[in-house]
Amino acid sequence: MVYLIAVDGLDGCGKDTHALRMKEALEKAGTTVALMKHPSDGFLGKMSKGAVQKSGPIALVITTAFHTLDVLISVRRYRRVHEDIVIFVRYLLGAAYLPRCLAPHAYTFFRKLLPFPDLAMFIDIEPSVAIRRIEIRDQAREMFETEERLSRIRDIARSLVTDEWAIINNSVDGEKPFDDARGILVSHRLL
């Protein structure tokens, strides 16, 4: 049976970096790990990425549809991998990017539809810190990448995250957030 880890959070929170560092630590300990990021590099992920760099309700619908399909295809693939652990980057909390009135319903729907991770990690971050980190990377801005929008999305995400989720505060620079993630892996007897 494959062990499923989800790493979720806002844009700019460090999901990819945390997932990569966890993968490296787990592999160093002798575990085989597959990493599935969303949006993926496949057709659906590329369509989602393209739409999220636009603005307006049509772009939101397109990016939501392609992102959802991208995750669903990855879930199908994850069941066929031969690695011990699969780490999903962006899994259930994509629902927080929807309007506040829809987000809880979408989260509940996908929470029931998709297998819940053996370890669900929410990488929390202050929106101002996320914006600072987003500005450092050399990429086009996405429709959600303003401090105001990230604040709204964070509020929604935090309302969706229950005690099933491990929360890592990544608003501080340095190694502490990664040490916290490592501690969670140790407490789940993965390291």
C-alpha positions in Angstrom: 0.0 0.0 0.0 1.4 3.4 -1.0 1.6 6.0 1.8 0.1 9.4 0.6 1.4 12.8 1.8 -0.3 16.0 0.7 1.6 19.3 0.9 -0.9 22.2 0.5 -0.9 26.0 1.0 -1.0 29.4 -0.6 1.0 30.5 -3.6 4.5 31.4 -2.4 4.2 29.4 0.8 7.0 26.9 -0.1 5.0 23.8 -1.0 7.4 22.7 -3.7 10.5 23.4 -1.6 9.1 21.5 1.4 8.0 18.6 -0.7 11.4 18.4 -2.4 13.2 18.5 0.9 10.9 15.8 2.4 11.5 13.7 -0.7 15.3 14.0 -0.3 15.1 13.1 3.4 12.9 10.1 2.9 15.0 8.8 0.0 18.2 9.3 2.1 16.4 7.1 4.7 15.9 4.4 2.1 12.3 5.0 1.1 11.3 5.3 -2.5 9.2 8.5 -3.2 7.2 9.8 -6.2 6.5 13.5 -6.3 3.3 14.7 -8.1 3.0 18.5 -8.4 0.0 20.5 -9.5 -0.3 22.1 -11.8 1.6 19.3 -13.5 3.8 19.5 -16.6 1.2 17.6 -18.6 -1.4 19.1 -20.9 -4.0 19.8 -18.1 -1.4 21.4 -15.9 -0.2 23.6 -18.7 -3.7 24.7 -19.5 -4.4 25.5 -15.8 -1.1 27.5 -15.6 -2.0 29.5 -18.7 -5.4 30.4 -17.5 -4.3 31.4 -14.0 -2.1 34.0 -15.5 -5.1 35.8 -16.9 -7.9 37.4 -14.9 -11.7 37.4 -14.7 -14.4 34.9 -14.1 -13.9 32.9 -17.3 -10.2 32.4 -16.5 -11.1 31.3 -13.0 -13.5 28.7 -14.3 -11.0 27.4 -16.8 -8.1 27.2 -14.3 -10.4 25.5 -11.8 -11.6 22.9 -14.3 -8.1 22.1 -15.6 -6.6 22.0 -12.1 -9.3 19.7 -10.9 -8.9 17.3 -13.8 -5.1 17.5 -13.4 -5.4 16.4 -9.7 -7.9 13.6 -10.6 -5.6 12.2 -13.3 -2.7 12.2 -10.8 -4.8 10.4 -8.2 -5.5 7.7 -10.8 -1.7 7.5 -11.5 -0.8 7.4 -7.8 -2.6 4.2 -7.3 -0.3 2.5 -9.9 3.1 3.7 -8.7 5.7 1.4 -7.3 7.2 3.8 -4.8 6.6 3.5 -1.0 5.4 7.1 -0.7 3.7 9.6 -3.0 3.9 13.3 -2.2 1.2 15.4 -3.7 1.8 19.1 -4.0 -1.6 20.9 -4.0 -4.3 18.4 -3.3 -7.5 19.3 -1.4 -6.9 23.0 -0.5 -7.3 24.2 -4.1 -10.9 24.6 -3.0 -9.8 27.6 -0.9 -9.2 29.5 -4.2 -12.9 29.4 -5.0 -15.4 32.0 -3.8 -16.0 31.8 -0.1 -19.6 30.5 -0.5 -18.4 27.6 -2.7 -15.1 26.6 -1.0 -16.5 24.5 1.9 -18.8 22.6 -0.4 -16.0 21.9 -2.9 -13.6 20.9 -0.1 -16.3 18.5 1.4 -17.0 17.0 -2.1 -13.4 16.4 -2.9 -12.6 15.2 0.7 -15.2 12.5 0.2 -14.2 11.7 -3.5 -10.4 11.5 -3.1 -8.5 9.4 -0.7 -7.5 11.5 2.3 -3.8 11.6 2.7 -2.1 9.5 5.4 -0.3 12.8 6.2 -1.8 16.1 5.2 0.4 19.1 5.7 -0.7 22.7 5.4 2.2 25.1 4.9 0.8 28.3 6.4 2.3 31.7 5.6 1.5 35.4 6.2 0.3 36.8 2.8 2.9 39.7 3.0 5.7 37.1 3.3 4.2 35.1 0.4 4.1 38.2 -1.8 7.8 39.0 -0.9 8.8 35.4 -1.9 6.7 35.5 -5.1 8.4 38.8 -6.1 11.8 37.1 -5.8 11.0 34.3 -8.2 11.3 35.2 -11.9 7.9 34.2 -13.1 4.7 35.9 -14.4 2.2 36.8 -11.7 -0.9 34.7 -11.4 -4.4 36.0 -10.8 -4.4 35.1 -7.1 -1.0 36.6 -6.3 -1.9 39.8 -4.6 -1.7 40.3 -0.8 -5.5 41.0 -0.7 -6.4 37.8 -2.5 -3.9 35.7 -0.6 -5.3 37.0 2.7 -8.8 35.9 1.6 -7.6 32.5 0.4 -5.6 32.0 3.6 -8.7 32.7 5.7 -10.7 30.2 3.7 -7.9 27.6 3.8 -7.5 27.9 7.6 -11.3 27.4 8.0 -11.1 24.2 6.0 -8.0 22.8 7.8 -9.1 20.6 10.6 -7.2 18.6 13.2 -6.5 16.0 10.5 -3.9 18.5 9.1 -0.4 19.1 10.4 0.3 22.9 10.1 3.8 24.3 9.5 4.4 28.0 9.9 6.6 29.1 7.0 6.4 32.8 7.6 9.9 32.8 9.1 13.0 32.5 7.1 15.6 29.8 7.9 15.5 26.2 8.7 12.8 26.1 11.4 9.9 25.3 9.1 11.9 22.5 7.5 12.9 21.2 10.9 9.2 21.2 11.8 8.3 19.2 8.7 11.1 16.7 9.5 9.7 16.4 13.0 6.3 15.6 11.6 7.8 12.9 9.4 9.6 11.5 12.4 6.3 11.5 14.5 4.6 9.6 11.7 7.5 7.1 11.7 8.6 7.9 8.2 12.1 8.8 9.2 
